[in-house]
Amino acid sequence: MSAIASVDLWGQLFNFSDYDQLIPLVQNSLIAGALLGLVGGLIGLFVMTRDMSFAVHGISELSFAGASFALLAGIDVVAGSIAGSLVAALIIGALGSRAKDRNSIIAVLMPAGLGLGILALSIYEGRAANKFGLLTGQIIAVDAPQLYSLFGICAFILVALAVVWRPLMFASLDPEVAAARGVPTRTLSVVFMLLLGLAVAASVQVVGALLVLSLLVTPAAAALRVTRSPILTPILSVAFALTAVIGGILLALGGGLPISPYVTTISFLIYVVCRLIERLRK
């Protein structure tokens, strides 16, 4: 019986019998995943160098709350998610100039955002899949209007990162020296928080609010384990993020399960391999 149960479980997780017919259903999700992998891989480097992994989770909770209330009100979920993310980003950026203060603010925001989101979803009487998808992502949740808005958000983030890349990296690696050299570190901090808020809001639409770290933190953390090259690190980070999200979508399509377990598992395995490579080098 155990062998039969194992076969059934494997078939539930990885079933590719009608794969050729299912692929067209997730074309928008694949494009969205590629956009998010590019943005997540790049902005994740600054998340790691600025030691703001905890902030990503805090922003995602308020993004979830904003999306939940938008779903309850019957308005655009993406707009609600963006509003929640930007509110969180502004609060953290304005009040959390020091790491200790920032962590305490995030610790207050996280349960508040999660509680408000759960309240809105409890009142919402629509499809249960819409509720579940905000937390763990949906494989076919990206329709054409959402894809267009996602493309606009990601394009804005990429252009903004290209403009501020060098001073932002300088301010992230050595803020005291950067400030002494005249770099507007305070302004760059607020700009980065706003870009991070937009990236989180965009990622929530695909992987869900609870597991957004797998796109915005883990790929960059893995890349930094194997190289510190200013050129190779962002390339590897983007490659890892793309592998996780595209691979997760394709595997979730076969199993018919939420995308987030696949994305997070691939992302985690990449990180483990990079840790092993780092240890072997040492």
C-alpha positions in Angstrom: 0.0 0.0 0.0 2.8 2.4 0.8 4.3 1.9 -2.7 0.9 2.6 -4.3 0.5 5.7 -2.1 3.9 6.9 -3.2 3.1 6.4 -6.9 -0.2 8.3 -6.4 1.5 11.1 -4.6 4.2 11.3 -7.3 1.5 11.4 -10.0 -0.3 14.2 -8.1 2.9 16.3 -7.9 4.2 15.6 -11.4 1.6 14.7 -14.0 2.5 15.6 -17.6 0.0 13.5 -19.5 -1.8 16.5 -21.0 1.1 18.9 -20.9 0.9 20.0 -24.6 -2.7 21.2 -24.0 -2.0 22.9 -20.7 1.0 25.0 -21.8 -1.1 27.6 -23.7 -3.0 28.3 -20.5 0.0 29.6 -18.7 1.7 31.7 -21.4 0.9 34.9 -19.5 2.2 33.4 -16.3 5.4 32.4 -18.0 5.9 35.9 -19.3 5.0 37.3 -15.9 7.4 34.9 -14.2 10.3 36.0 -16.6 9.6 39.6 -15.7 9.5 38.9 -12.0 12.7 36.8 -12.2 14.6 39.6 -13.8 13.3 42.2 -11.4 13.7 40.0 -8.3 17.2 38.9 -9.2 18.4 42.5 -9.5 16.6 44.2 -6.7 17.4 41.2 -4.4 21.1 42.2 -4.5 20.3 45.4 -2.8 18.0 43.7 -0.3 21.0 41.5 0.7 23.6 44.2 0.8 21.3 46.5 2.8 20.4 43.7 5.1 16.6 44.1 4.5 15.4 40.6 4.0 13.0 41.0 6.9 11.6 44.2 5.2 10.5 42.1 2.2 8.3 40.0 4.3 6.9 43.0 6.2 6.0 44.7 2.9 4.4 41.6 1.5 2.0 41.4 4.5 0.6 44.9 3.9 0.6 44.1 0.1 -1.5 41.1 1.0 -3.8 43.3 3.1 -4.2 45.8 0.3 -5.0 43.1 -2.3 -7.5 41.4 0.1 -9.4 44.6 0.6 -9.3 45.3 -3.1 -10.8 41.8 -3.7 -13.4 42.5 -1.1 -14.3 45.9 -2.7 -14.4 44.4 -6.2 -11.7 46.6 -7.6 -8.3 45.9 -9.2 -6.4 43.5 -7.0 -3.1 44.7 -8.4 -3.9 48.3 -7.5 -4.7 47.2 -3.9 -1.5 45.2 -3.7 0.6 48.2 -4.9 -1.1 50.5 -2.5 -0.4 48.3 0.5 3.2 47.7 -0.5 3.9 51.4 -1.0 2.3 52.3 2.3 4.5 49.7 4.1 7.6 50.9 2.1 7.1 54.5 3.0 6.5 53.7 6.7 9.7 51.6 6.9 11.7 54.0 4.9 10.6 57.1 6.9 10.7 55.6 10.4 13.3 52.8 10.1 16.6 54.6 9.4 18.5 52.4 11.8 18.4 48.6 11.6 17.1 48.1 15.1 14.2 50.6 14.6 13.5 49.1 11.1 13.2 45.6 12.5 10.8 46.6 15.3 8.6 48.6 12.8 8.5 45.6 10.5 7.6 43.3 13.4 4.6 45.6 14.2 3.5 45.8 10.5 3.6 42.1 9.7 0.9 40.9 12.1 -1.2 44.0 11.4 -1.1 43.4 7.7 -1.7 39.7 7.9 -4.6 40.2 10.3 -6.3 42.9 8.2 -5.9 40.7 5.1 -7.4 37.7 6.8 -10.3 39.8 8.0 -11.0 41.0 4.4 -10.8 37.4 3.1 -13.1 36.2 5.8 -15.8 38.6 4.8 -15.3 38.0 1.1 -17.9 35.6 -0.3 -16.4 35.0 -3.8 -14.4 32.1 -5.1 -12.1 30.3 -2.5 -9.4 30.1 -5.1 -9.1 33.9 -5.2 -8.5 33.9 -1.4 -6.0 31.1 -1.5 -4.1 32.6 -4.5 -3.3 35.8 -2.7 -1.4 33.8 -0.1 0.3 31.1 -2.2 -0.1 32.2 -5.8 -2.1 30.9 -8.7 -0.9 29.2 -11.8 -3.3 30.8 -14.3 -4.0 34.0 -12.3 -2.4 36.4 -14.7 -4.8 37.6 -17.4 -4.0 40.1 -20.1 -4.8 43.3 -18.2 -2.7 42.1 -15.2 0.2 41.2 -17.6 0.2 44.7 -19.0 0.2 46.3 -15.6 2.9 43.9 -14.5 5.0 44.8 -17.5 4.6 48.5 -16.7 5.6 48.0 -13.1 8.7 45.9 -14.0 9.8 48.3 -16.7 9.6 51.2 -14.3 11.6 49.3 -11.7 14.3 48.3 -14.2 14.7 51.8 -15.6 14.9 53.3 -12.1 17.5 50.7 -11.1 19.5 51.5 -14.2 19.5 55.2 -13.2 20.5 54.8 -9.6 22.5 51.5 -9.7 26.0 52.9 -9.0 25.1 55.4 -6.3 22.7 52.9 -4.7 25.3 50.2 -4.7 27.8 52.5 -3.2 25.3 53.6 -0.5 24.4 50.0 0.2 27.9 48.7 0.6 29.4 51.7 2.6 26.7 54.3 3.6 29.1 56.3 5.8 31.7 56.8 3.1 29.0 57.4 0.5 27.4 60.1 2.6 30.8 61.7 3.1 31.3 61.7 -0.7 28.1 63.6 -1.2 25.9 60.7 -2.2 22.2 61.4 -1.2 21.9 58.3 0.9 18.7 59.3 2.6 16.9 60.0 -0.7 18.3 56.8 -2.2 17.0 54.8 0.7 13.5 56.1 0.2 13.7 55.5 -3.6 14.9 51.9 -3.0 12.0 51.3 -0.5 9.5 52.4 -3.1 11.1 50.2 -5.8 11.1 47.3 -3.4 7.4 47.9 -2.6 6.6 47.8 -6.3 8.6 44.6 -6.7 6.9 42.9 -3.8 3.4 43.9 -5.1 4.3 42.5 -8.5 5.6 39.3 -7.1 2.6 38.7 -4.8 0.4 38.3 -8.0 2.4 35.1 -9.0 3.9 33.5 -5.9 1.6 34.8 -3.2 2.3 37.0 -0.2 3.7 34.4 2.1 6.5 33.1 -0.1 7.7 36.2 -1.9 11.1 35.9 -0.3 11.8 33.0 -2.7 12.1 35.5 -5.5 13.4 38.7 -3.9 15.9 37.2 -1.4 16.9 33.6 -2.0 18.4 33.9 -5.6 20.5 36.9 -4.6 21.6 35.2 -1.4 22.6 32.1 -3.4 24.6 34.2 -6.0 26.5 36.0 -3.2 27.6 32.6 -1.9 29.5 31.7 -5.0 30.8 35.1 -6.3 31.3 38.8 -5.3 31.9 40.0 -8.9 29.9 43.1 -9.6 29.1 41.7 -13.1 28.7 38.0 -12.4 26.6 38.4 -9.2 23.6 40.1 -10.8 23.7 37.7 -13.7 23.7 34.6 -11.5 21.0 36.1 -9.3 18.7 36.8 -12.2 19.5 33.3 -13.6 18.6 31.6 -10.3 15.4 33.6 -10.0 14.3 32.8 -13.5 15.1 29.1 -13.0 13.0 29.1 -9.8 9.9 30.9 -11.1 9.8 29.4 -14.7 10.6 25.9 -13.4 8.0 26.3 -10.7 5.3 27.3 -13.1 6.0 24.4 -15.5 6.1 21.9 -12.6 3.0 23.3 -11.0 1.2 23.0 -14.3 1.7 19.3 -14.4 0.6 18.7 -10.8 -2.3 21.2 -10.8 -1.2 22.5 -7.4 -0.3 26.0 -6.2 2.9 27.4 -7.8 4.6 28.5 -4.5 5.7 25.0 -3.2 7.6 24.4 -6.5 9.1 27.8 -6.7 10.3 27.8 -3.1 11.7 24.3 -3.4 13.7 25.0 -6.5 15.0 28.3 -5.0 16.0 26.5 -1.8 17.8 23.7 -3.7 19.7 26.3 -5.7 20.8 28.0 -2.4 21.9 24.7 -0.9 24.0 23.9 -4.0 25.6 27.3 -3.8 26.4 26.8 -0.1 28.0 23.5 -0.9 30.1 25.1 -3.6 31.2 27.8 -1.2 32.2 25.2 1.4 34.1 23.1 -1.2 36.0 26.2 -2.2 37.0 27.0 1.3 
